[in-house]
Amino acid sequence: MSPQSSEDPQPDVYVGLLFVAVAAVITGIVFLVLELNSYGWQFK
């Protein structure tokens, strides 16, 4: 194994994909709430 510097590790592609996935989930929740509001749904 190659030694890794612990001072400033560089994020790899999986960290980027994690942020993309979290943004997609949040966007989906927002659109779901907007759609449910059209049916008169309210958060209790």
N, C-alpha and C positions, 0 to 999 in steps of 0.2 A: 504494500500500500504506500502511496505517496504521502509525505507529510503535508498537512494543511495548515495554513496560517490562521491563527485564532483571532487575529486583530480585526480584519475586515473581510469576512467571507463573502464571496460573490453569490447572489441568488442564481439558481439554475432555472432551467425551463419549467420545472415542476412547480416552482414558486409562482411563476407567471401564470401557469395554468390554474393554480389554486385561486389566484385573484380573479381570473376570468370566470371560474365556476361560482365563486361567491357573488360576483356581480350579476351573473345570470340568475342565481337563486333569488337575490334581492329584487331584481327586475320582474321575475315571475310572480313574486309575492305582491308587488305593487300592482301589476296588471290583474291579478286575481282579486284583490280588494276593490279595484275600480269596477271590475265586472260584477262582483257581488253587490256593490252599491247600486247598480242599475236595477237589481231585484229587490231593493229595499232592505238589504242586510245591514245590521248595525253591530259594531263590536261592543260587547257588554262588559 
